[in-house]
Amino acid sequence: MKFPVLPDWQQGRTAFGGLIAVYGVAAMRDVAGADWPLRALQTNFIAPVAAGEVQVSVHVLREGRNVRQVQAQVTQEGQVAAVLVGVFGIGRESRLPALDPRRPEVALDPDASIGRPYVPGLAPAFTQHVDFRWAEGAPPFSGTDTWHSRIHLRLHDAQGVDAELLAVMLADAAPTPSLSRFHAPTPASSVSWSLELQSHALPDAAMASTGWWRVDKDTHAGAGGYVSESTHLWSPDGRLAALGYQVVAVFG
């Protein structure tokens, strides 16, 4: 399958990783089937993706009774740019009680939180499509000493976007909190990303497209130009929609 990568979805010298992941999931979804929710996604970002077009090839690794594992390879001009493995699993009966975490409170709601206007040439191009509101922590290059952030966010135009794909995209949209420690623009890039979706907690299409999601990011360790961090993505109705784990290279 071929997908477009427009200049306004770039992030420095490569495309926004969340967009590449969405393309991979969309291609895998055609093979996995519409009735099999995405449970987990592992993504390795291998090479930069320029504006233009990418090719996504899909390979079924295994089809079990309850779980299907599918691999997607994203290439551009013959170069492998990303490799993704999606785990799709249907629900089944279980004696375990439901565990459905709810979003913890923060001091500032979206209306009271700090927003940042998109400034061409300073902010990554893709951020013009997302409304970010900092409830805790600080925006990149603020010169603060924080290692965490709590950010309300939503896509400006999410009409018609599937809630599952929107969750994948928004889970990768917020910057690493480590960038807030710098005083001047400093590049950073995801190396690997693991995402676990809670399909039962994804909102309906109307709420997903218009409501405020929240991303909570925490940096746990770092040295030698790499940081390890976790992400909690909360749906607009306050349910845990996804858990993410990421290794980020910071060039500064």
Backbone as numpy.savetxt, mean C-alpha at the origin, in Angstrom:
# Nx Ny Nz CAx CAy CAz Cx Cy Cz
-0.82 -9.41 -19.59 -1.66 -8.22 -19.59 -0.79 -6.97 -19.59
-1.25 -5.93 -20.28 -0.51 -4.68 -20.32 -1.27 -3.60 -19.54
-0.51 -2.77 -18.82 -1.10 -1.69 -18.03 -0.31 -0.40 -18.27
-1.01 0.74 -18.27 -0.31 2.02 -18.46 0.27 2.53 -17.16
1.39 3.20 -17.25 2.00 3.89 -16.11 2.16 5.35 -16.53
1.27 6.21 -16.03 1.27 7.61 -16.43 2.27 8.41 -15.60
2.77 9.52 -16.14 3.75 10.33 -15.40 3.25 10.82 -14.05
1.93 11.05 -13.92 1.41 11.56 -12.65 1.29 10.48 -11.58
1.74 9.25 -11.89 1.78 8.19 -10.88 3.22 7.80 -10.54
4.16 8.68 -10.88 5.55 8.40 -10.56 5.87 8.78 -9.12
6.94 8.18 -8.62 7.44 8.43 -7.27 8.97 8.51 -7.40
9.47 9.70 -7.66 10.89 9.82 -7.96 11.20 9.20 -9.30
12.16 8.30 -9.36 12.55 7.72 -10.65 11.81 6.42 -10.96
10.82 6.08 -10.15 10.05 4.88 -10.41 8.57 5.16 -10.16
7.74 4.24 -10.57 6.30 4.37 -10.34 5.97 4.06 -8.88
4.89 4.65 -8.39 4.37 4.37 -7.05 4.18 2.87 -6.88
4.80 2.30 -5.83 4.74 0.86 -5.62 3.34 0.33 -5.44
2.46 1.12 -4.83 1.08 0.67 -4.66 0.37 0.46 -5.98
0.72 1.28 -6.99 0.11 1.11 -8.31 0.60 -0.18 -8.95
1.90 -0.44 -8.85 2.45 -1.68 -9.41 1.82 -2.89 -8.74
1.64 -2.82 -7.41 1.01 -3.92 -6.69 -0.44 -4.12 -7.14
-1.16 -3.03 -7.34 -2.55 -3.12 -7.81 -2.61 -3.80 -9.18
-1.69 -3.44 -10.08 -1.67 -4.09 -11.39 -1.41 -5.58 -11.26
-0.49 -5.94 -10.36 -0.20 -7.35 -10.15 -1.40 -8.11 -9.60
-2.08 -7.52 -8.61 -3.25 -8.17 -8.02 -4.38 -8.28 -9.04
-4.58 -7.23 -9.84 -5.64 -7.27 -10.85 -5.40 -8.40 -11.85
-4.15 -8.59 -12.24 -3.83 -9.68 -13.17 -4.00 -11.04 -12.51
-3.57 -11.17 -11.26 -3.72 -12.44 -10.55 -5.18 -12.75 -10.29
-5.97 -11.71 -10.05 -7.39 -11.91 -9.77 -8.10 -12.59 -10.95
-7.70 -12.26 -12.17 -8.31 -12.89 -13.34 -8.09 -14.39 -13.35
-6.98 -14.84 -12.76 -6.67 -16.26 -12.73 -7.24 -16.93 -11.48
-7.14 -16.23 -10.34 -7.58 -16.82 -9.07 -9.09 -16.98 -8.99
-9.83 -16.08 -9.63 -11.28 -16.13 -9.57 -11.86 -15.08 -8.64
-13.02 -14.56 -9.00 -13.61 -13.44 -8.29 -14.07 -13.81 -6.88
-14.33 -15.08 -6.61 -14.88 -15.49 -5.32 -13.82 -15.89 -4.30
-12.56 -15.70 -4.65 -11.46 -16.07 -3.76 -10.80 -14.80 -3.24
-11.06 -14.40 -1.99 -10.48 -13.17 -1.46 -8.95 -13.25 -1.37
-8.31 -12.10 -1.58 -6.87 -12.01 -1.40 -6.57 -11.98 0.09
-5.79 -12.94 0.56 -5.45 -13.05 1.98 -4.07 -12.47 2.29
-3.13 -12.65 1.37 -1.77 -12.18 1.62 -1.11 -11.83 0.29
-0.21 -10.88 0.35 0.50 -10.43 -0.84 1.95 -10.16 -0.47
2.88 -10.80 -1.16 4.30 -10.53 -0.99 4.83 -9.88 -2.27
5.51 -8.77 -2.11 6.00 -8.02 -3.26 7.47 -7.68 -3.09
8.26 -7.99 -4.11 9.65 -7.55 -4.18 9.77 -6.54 -5.33
10.18 -5.33 -4.98 10.41 -4.30 -5.99 11.85 -4.43 -6.46
12.05 -4.75 -7.72 13.37 -5.14 -8.22 14.05 -4.05 -9.03
13.30 -3.38 -9.89 13.89 -2.35 -10.74 12.92 -1.19 -10.90
13.43 0.01 -11.17 12.55 1.17 -11.36 11.61 0.96 -12.55
10.42 1.55 -12.44 9.42 1.51 -13.51 9.21 2.93 -14.01
9.54 3.16 -15.27 9.38 4.48 -15.86 7.96 4.67 -16.37
7.60 5.91 -16.65 6.31 6.17 -17.29 6.29 5.47 -18.64
5.15 4.90 -18.96 5.02 4.16 -20.21 4.04 3.03 -20.05
4.52 1.80 -20.15 3.65 0.62 -20.10 4.39 -0.52 -19.44
3.68 -1.34 -18.67 4.26 -2.54 -18.08 3.48 -3.76 -18.54
4.18 -4.88 -18.57 3.56 -6.16 -18.90 3.52 -7.00 -17.64
2.37 -7.60 -17.35 2.23 -8.45 -16.18 1.88 -9.87 -16.65
2.76 -10.81 -16.34 2.50 -12.22 -16.65 2.18 -12.95 -15.35
1.30 -13.92 -15.43 0.78 -14.60 -14.24 0.99 -16.10 -14.36
1.37 -16.70 -13.23 1.60 -18.14 -13.19 0.97 -18.70 -11.92
0.13 -19.72 -12.07 -0.48 -20.37 -10.91 0.53 -21.33 -10.30
0.89 -21.09 -9.05 1.86 -21.94 -8.37 1.21 -23.19 -7.81
0.01 -23.03 -7.25 -0.71 -24.18 -6.70 -2.17 -23.84 -6.52
-3.02 -24.80 -6.84 -4.45 -24.68 -6.59 -4.87 -25.76 -5.61
-5.17 -25.35 -4.39 -5.66 -26.30 -3.39 -7.16 -26.18 -3.22
-7.69 -26.92 -2.27 -9.12 -26.91 -2.04 -9.59 -25.55 -1.51
-8.78 -24.95 -0.63 -9.18 -23.69 -0.01 -8.26 -22.52 -0.34
-7.07 -22.82 -0.83 -6.07 -21.77 -1.06 -5.47 -21.90 -2.46
-5.36 -20.78 -3.13 -4.67 -20.72 -4.42 -3.53 -19.72 -4.31
-2.35 -20.12 -4.76 -1.20 -19.24 -4.75 -0.80 -18.92 -6.19
-0.69 -17.63 -6.46 -0.46 -17.16 -7.82 0.72 -16.19 -7.83
1.56 -16.31 -8.82 2.70 -15.41 -8.97 2.48 -14.47 -10.15
2.85 -13.22 -9.95 2.80 -12.23 -11.03 4.19 -11.63 -11.20
4.60 -11.48 -12.44 5.89 -10.85 -12.74 5.63 -9.61 -13.59
6.11 -8.48 -13.11 5.93 -7.22 -13.80 7.22 -6.89 -14.54
7.13 -6.68 -15.84 8.31 -6.36 -16.63 8.08 -5.08 -17.43
9.18 -4.43 -17.76 9.13 -3.25 -18.63 10.36 -3.30 -19.55
10.09 -3.35 -20.83 11.14 -3.43 -21.85 12.10 -4.59 -21.56
11.53 -5.73 -21.17 12.32 -6.93 -20.94 12.98 -7.03 -19.58
12.92 -5.99 -18.78 13.53 -5.98 -17.45 12.48 -6.33 -16.40
12.80 -7.30 -15.52 11.89 -7.62 -14.42 11.90 -6.47 -13.43
10.73 -5.90 -13.17 10.60 -4.75 -12.28 10.06 -5.13 -10.91
9.21 -6.15 -10.85 8.63 -6.58 -9.57 8.14 -8.02 -9.70
8.20 -8.73 -8.59 7.66 -10.09 -8.52 6.72 -10.14 -7.33
5.50 -10.62 -7.55 4.50 -10.68 -6.50 3.96 -12.10 -6.37
3.64 -12.49 -5.16 2.94 -13.74 -4.91 1.68 -13.42 -4.12
0.54 -13.78 -4.67 -0.73 -13.57 -4.01 -1.29 -14.87 -3.47
-1.78 -14.84 -2.25 -2.42 -16.00 -1.63 -3.91 -15.71 -1.54
-4.69 -16.48 -2.27 -6.14 -16.30 -2.32 -6.80 -17.48 -1.59
-7.69 -17.20 -0.65 -8.30 -18.27 0.12 -9.76 -18.03 0.39
-10.56 -19.06 0.21 -11.99 -18.94 0.51 -12.21 -19.16 2.00
-13.30 -18.61 2.52 -13.62 -18.78 3.93 -14.03 -20.21 4.22
-13.83 -20.63 5.46 -14.22 -21.97 5.86 -14.69 -21.96 7.31
-15.38 -23.00 7.72 -15.88 -23.10 9.08 -14.72 -23.23 10.06
-14.85 -22.58 11.21 -13.80 -22.63 12.21 -14.42 -22.49 13.61
-13.83 -23.19 14.57 -14.29 -23.09 15.96 -13.65 -21.90 16.67
-12.69 -21.24 16.01 -12.06 -20.07 16.61 -13.05 -18.91 16.68
-13.06 -18.19 17.79 -13.92 -17.00 17.84 -13.37 -15.92 16.92
-14.24 -15.07 16.45 -13.82 -13.98 15.57 -12.94 -13.00 16.34
-11.90 -12.51 15.69 -11.02 -11.49 16.25 -11.02 -10.34 15.25
-11.71 -9.27 15.61 -11.96 -8.17 14.68 -11.52 -6.86 15.32
-10.22 -6.53 15.28 -9.72 -5.33 15.97 -10.38 -4.05 15.47
-10.47 -3.08 16.36 -11.04 -1.78 16.03 -9.97 -0.70 16.14
-10.11 0.30 15.35 -9.13 1.38 15.24 -8.98 2.13 16.56
-7.75 2.27 17.06 -7.55 3.06 18.28 -7.76 4.54 18.01
-8.11 5.27 19.03 -8.36 6.69 18.87 -7.05 7.48 18.72
-7.15 8.57 17.98 -6.06 9.54 17.90 -6.65 10.90 18.25
-5.77 11.83 18.57 -6.25 13.13 19.05 -6.98 13.93 17.98
-6.57 13.76 16.71 -7.11 14.61 15.64 -7.87 13.78 14.62
-9.10 14.22 14.33 -9.85 13.60 13.25 -9.40 14.22 11.92
-9.89 13.72 10.77 -9.41 14.24 9.49 -9.56 15.75 9.33
-10.67 16.32 9.80 -10.90 17.76 9.63 -9.91 18.59 10.44
-9.44 18.05 11.56 -8.52 18.80 12.42 -7.06 18.45 12.17
-6.81 17.45 11.34 -5.45 16.98 11.11 -4.72 17.87 10.10
-3.40 17.75 10.11 -2.56 18.55 9.24 -2.52 17.95 7.84
-2.90 18.72 6.85 -2.81 18.30 5.46 -1.65 19.01 4.78
-1.23 18.48 3.63 -0.15 19.11 2.88 -0.59 19.25 1.44
-0.53 20.44 0.87 -0.87 20.59 -0.54 0.19 19.94 -1.41
-0.23 19.46 -2.56 0.71 18.87 -3.50 1.54 19.98 -4.15
2.85 19.85 -4.06 3.77 20.83 -4.66 4.59 20.12 -5.72
4.32 20.37 -7.01 5.09 19.70 -8.07 6.58 19.95 -7.92
7.33 18.88 -8.09 8.78 18.99 -7.98 9.31 18.72 -6.59
8.45 18.83 -5.59 8.86 18.56 -4.21 8.25 17.26 -3.69
6.97 17.09 -3.90 6.29 15.86 -3.47 6.27 14.86 -4.63
6.28 13.54 -4.34 6.14 12.55 -5.40 4.88 12.80 -6.22
4.98 12.59 -7.52 3.87 12.93 -8.42 2.58 12.21 -8.04
2.67 10.96 -7.59 1.45 10.21 -7.31 0.65 10.80 -6.16
1.30 11.57 -5.28 0.60 12.09 -4.10 -0.46 13.12 -4.46
-0.46 13.62 -5.70 -1.53 14.52 -6.11 -2.88 13.82 -6.17
-2.87 12.48 -6.16 -4.12 11.71 -6.22 -4.64 11.32 -4.84
-3.87 11.63 -3.79 -4.23 11.17 -2.45 -4.27 12.37 -1.49
-5.29 12.40 -0.66 -5.41 13.42 0.38 -4.85 12.82 1.67
-3.73 13.37 2.16 -3.09 12.91 3.38 -3.36 13.90 4.50
-3.73 13.43 5.68 -3.94 14.28 6.85 -3.21 13.67 8.05
-2.15 14.33 8.52 -1.36 13.80 9.63 -2.08 14.04 10.96
-2.41 12.94 11.65 -3.01 13.04 12.98 -1.95 12.93 14.07
-0.90 12.14 13.80 0.24 12.02 14.71 1.49 11.88 13.85
2.64 12.21 14.46 3.86 12.20 13.69 3.97 13.47 12.87
4.84 13.46 11.88 5.08 14.66 11.10 5.32 14.30 9.64
5.02 15.21 8.72 5.29 14.96 7.31 6.79 14.80 7.05
7.15 14.25 5.91 8.57 14.09 5.57 9.32 15.42 5.62
10.59 15.32 6.02 11.55 16.42 6.00 11.17 17.55 6.97
10.54 17.15 8.08 10.16 18.12 9.11 11.24 18.30 10.17
12.25 17.43 10.17 13.30 17.54 11.17 12.88 17.16 12.56
11.91 16.26 12.68 11.44 15.82 14.00 12.16 14.53 14.39
11.92 14.06 15.62 12.60 12.85 16.08 11.65 11.66 16.21
10.55 11.68 15.48 9.56 10.61 15.62 9.90 9.41 14.74
9.41 8.25 15.15 9.56 7.02 14.37 8.20 6.42 14.01
7.13 7.20 14.17 5.82 6.65 13.84 4.95 7.73 13.21
3.85 7.31 12.61 2.89 8.27 12.06 1.50 7.65 12.10
0.49 8.52 12.17 -0.92 8.15 12.08 -1.53 9.11 11.07
-1.97 8.58 9.94 -2.36 9.43 8.81 -3.75 9.03 8.31
-4.67 10.00 8.28 -5.94 9.81 7.59 -5.69 10.02 6.10
-6.30 9.19 5.27 -6.06 9.36 3.83 -7.22 8.78 3.03
-7.34 9.29 1.82 -8.30 8.76 0.86 -7.88 9.18 -0.53
-8.28 8.38 -1.50 -8.00 8.68 -2.90 -8.97 9.74 -3.37
-8.47 10.75 -4.09 -9.34 11.83 -4.54 -10.48 11.31 -5.42
-10.18 10.40 -6.32 -11.19 9.85 -7.21 -11.13 8.34 -7.15
-11.93 7.77 -6.25 -11.92 6.32 -6.06 -13.20 5.66 -6.57
-14.03 6.42 -7.26 -15.27 5.85 -7.78 -14.96 4.69 -8.73
-15.61 3.55 -8.47 -15.43 2.40 -9.33 -14.21 1.55 -9.01
-13.40 1.96 -8.01 -12.23 1.18 -7.62 -12.65 0.12 -6.61
-12.33 -1.12 -6.88 -12.66 -2.22 -5.98 -12.03 -2.00 -4.61
-12.76 -2.30 -3.53 -12.27 -2.06 -2.17 -10.99 -2.83 -1.89
-10.86 -4.03 -2.41 -9.66 -4.82 -2.21 -8.45 -4.14 -2.85
-8.61 -3.68 -4.09 -7.52 -2.99 -4.78 -7.21 -1.66 -4.10
-8.23 -0.98 -3.63 -8.02 0.30 -2.94 -7.24 0.08 -1.65
-7.55 -1.00 -0.93 -6.81 -1.30 0.30 -5.34 -1.57 -0.01
-5.06 -2.31 -1.08 -3.67 -2.57 -1.46 -2.95 -1.26 -1.76
-3.60 -0.39 -2.51 -2.97 0.88 -2.89 -2.72 1.78 -1.69
-3.73 1.96 -0.85 -3.60 2.89 0.27 -2.65 2.37 1.34
-2.52 1.05 1.46 -1.61 0.49 2.45 -0.16 0.84 2.15
0.13 1.20 0.90 1.50 1.54 0.51 1.67 3.03 0.25
0.63 3.82 0.46 0.68 5.23 0.04 1.44 6.14 0.99
1.39 5.87 2.28 2.00 6.78 3.25 3.52 6.64 3.26
4.25 7.73 3.44 5.71 7.66 3.44 6.24 7.00 4.71
7.44 6.48 4.62 8.09 5.94 5.81 8.28 7.05 6.85
7.94 6.80 8.12 8.11 7.84 9.14 9.56 8.31 9.29
10.52 7.48 8.86 11.92 7.87 9.00 12.25 9.14 8.21
11.49 9.42 7.16 11.77 10.63 6.38 11.46 11.90 7.15
10.62 11.81 8.17 10.31 13.01 8.95 11.50 13.48 9.77
12.52 12.64 9.91 13.69 12.99 10.70 14.69 13.85 9.92
14.51 13.95 8.61 15.41 14.75 7.77 14.90 16.18 7.66
15.83 17.10 7.40 15.48 18.51 7.24 15.32 18.91 5.78
15.74 18.05 4.87 15.69 18.36 3.44 15.26 17.11 2.67
14.74 17.29 1.45 14.29 16.13 0.67 15.36 15.04 0.59
14.95 13.82 0.91 15.83 12.66 0.93 15.06 11.49 0.31
15.63 10.81 -0.67 14.89 9.71 -1.30 14.84 8.47 -0.44
13.79 7.69 -0.64 13.62 6.39 0.02 12.88 5.48 -0.94
13.09 4.19 -0.81 12.46 3.25 -1.74 12.18 1.93 -1.04
10.99 1.38 -1.24 10.65 0.08 -0.68 11.46 -1.01 -1.38
11.98 -1.94 -0.59 12.72 -3.08 -1.14 11.82 -4.31 -1.20
11.16 -4.59 -0.11 10.21 -5.70 -0.06 9.01 -5.28 0.78
7.88 -5.90 0.48 6.63 -5.51 1.14 5.75 -6.73 1.28
5.26 -6.97 2.49 4.33 -8.06 2.75 3.05 -7.47 3.30
1.92 -7.88 2.74 0.62 -7.33 3.15 -0.34 -8.47 3.42
-1.03 -8.39 4.55 -2.04 -9.38 4.91 -3.39 -8.68 4.98
-4.31 -9.06 4.11 -5.62 -8.43 4.05 -6.63 -9.17 4.91
-7.50 -8.40 5.56 -8.61 -8.95 6.32 -9.87 -8.76 5.47
-10.14 -9.70 4.60 -11.19 -9.51 3.59 -12.55 -9.28 4.21
-12.80 -9.88 5.39 -14.10 -9.72 6.03 -14.33 -8.29 6.52
-13.23 -7.52 6.66 -13.34 -6.17 7.20 -13.33 -5.10 6.12
-13.24 -5.47 4.86 -13.23 -4.47 3.81 -14.61 -3.85 3.67
-14.69 -2.53 3.49 -16.00 -1.85 3.43 -16.67 -2.05 2.09
-17.93 -1.64 2.01 -18.61 -1.68 0.73 -18.05 -0.59 -0.18
-18.44 -0.63 -1.45 -17.84 0.25 -2.45 -18.04 1.72 -2.12
-19.24 2.08 -1.65 -19.53 3.48 -1.36 -18.67 4.01 -0.24
-18.56 3.25 0.85 -17.74 3.69 1.98 -16.27 3.70 1.62
-15.82 2.70 0.86 -14.41 2.60 0.49 -13.97 3.80 -0.35
-14.84 4.27 -1.21 -14.45 5.33 -2.14 -14.58 6.73 -1.57
-15.43 6.92 -0.57 -15.67 8.27 -0.06 -15.18 8.49 1.37
-15.03 7.42 2.15 -14.67 7.56 3.56 -13.18 7.76 3.76
-12.83 8.15 4.98 -11.43 8.32 5.37 -10.88 7.01 5.91
-9.85 6.46 5.26 -9.08 5.36 5.79 -8.02 5.94 6.72
-7.35 5.07 7.49 -6.22 5.55 8.28 -5.07 4.55 8.23
-3.88 5.07 8.03 -2.67 4.25 8.02 -1.85 4.59 9.26
-1.56 3.59 10.08 -0.68 3.73 11.24 0.63 3.03 10.92
1.73 3.79 10.89 3.04 3.21 10.56 3.98 3.34 11.76
4.73 2.28 12.03 5.69 2.25 13.13 7.01 1.66 12.63
8.09 2.39 12.85 9.42 1.91 12.51 9.98 1.16 13.71
10.42 -0.08 13.50 10.83 -0.93 14.61 12.35 -1.06 14.74
13.07 -0.97 13.64 14.52 -1.12 13.69 15.11 -0.55 12.41
16.39 -0.22 12.46 17.04 0.28 11.27 18.52 0.51 11.46
19.30 0.29 10.40 20.74 0.55 10.41 21.24 0.37 8.99
22.36 1.04 8.68 22.99 0.86 7.39 22.17 1.32 6.21
21.25 2.26 6.45 20.44 2.77 5.35 19.17 2.00 5.07
18.80 1.07 5.97 17.56 0.31 5.81 16.75 0.42 7.11
15.42 0.51 6.98 14.56 0.48 8.15 13.49 -0.59 7.95
13.05 -1.16 9.06 11.98 -2.16 9.05 10.78 -1.56 9.78
9.63 -1.62 9.13 8.45 -0.98 9.71 7.19 -1.80 9.46
6.18 -1.53 10.28 4.89 -2.20 10.14 3.81 -1.17 9.84
2.73 -1.64 9.24 1.61 -0.78 8.86 0.30 -1.43 9.28
-0.58 -0.65 9.89 -1.96 -1.05 10.11 -2.84 -0.15 9.24
-3.62 -0.75 8.37 -4.58 0.00 7.56 -5.97 -0.23 8.13
-6.61 0.89 8.54 -7.95 0.83 9.12 -8.96 1.32 8.11
-10.06 0.61 7.97 -11.11 0.98 7.02 -11.88 2.21 7.53
-12.65 2.86 6.68 -13.41 4.04 7.12 -14.36 3.78 8.29
-14.81 2.54 8.46 -15.69 2.25 9.59 -14.92 1.72 10.80
-13.57 1.86 10.79 -12.76 1.58 11.96 -12.32 0.15 12.15
-12.45 -0.70 11.13 -12.03 -2.09 11.23 -10.64 -2.26 10.62
-9.91 -3.24 11.13 -8.58 -3.51 10.60 -8.71 -4.17 9.24
-8.27 -3.45 8.19 -8.40 -3.94 6.83 -7.16 -4.68 6.35
-5.98 -4.29 6.86 -4.75 -4.94 6.40 -3.62 -4.69 7.37
-2.68 -5.63 7.41 -1.43 -5.51 8.15 -0.29 -5.60 7.15
0.68 -4.71 7.28 1.79 -4.71 6.35 3.13 -4.69 7.06
4.14 -5.24 6.39 5.52 -5.24 6.89 6.43 -4.87 5.72
7.40 -4.01 5.97 8.15 -3.42 4.87 9.61 -3.21 5.25
10.50 -3.45 4.28 11.90 -3.04 4.37 12.07 -1.88 3.40
12.56 -0.75 3.91 12.71 0.47 3.12 14.16 0.89 3.11
14.69 1.18 1.92 16.03 1.74 1.79 15.91 3.26 1.84
16.70 3.88 2.71 16.68 5.33 2.87 18.06 5.86 2.45
18.06 6.74 1.46 19.31 7.22 0.86 19.73 8.55 1.46
20.00 8.53 2.75 20.43 9.74 3.38 20.91 9.51 4.80
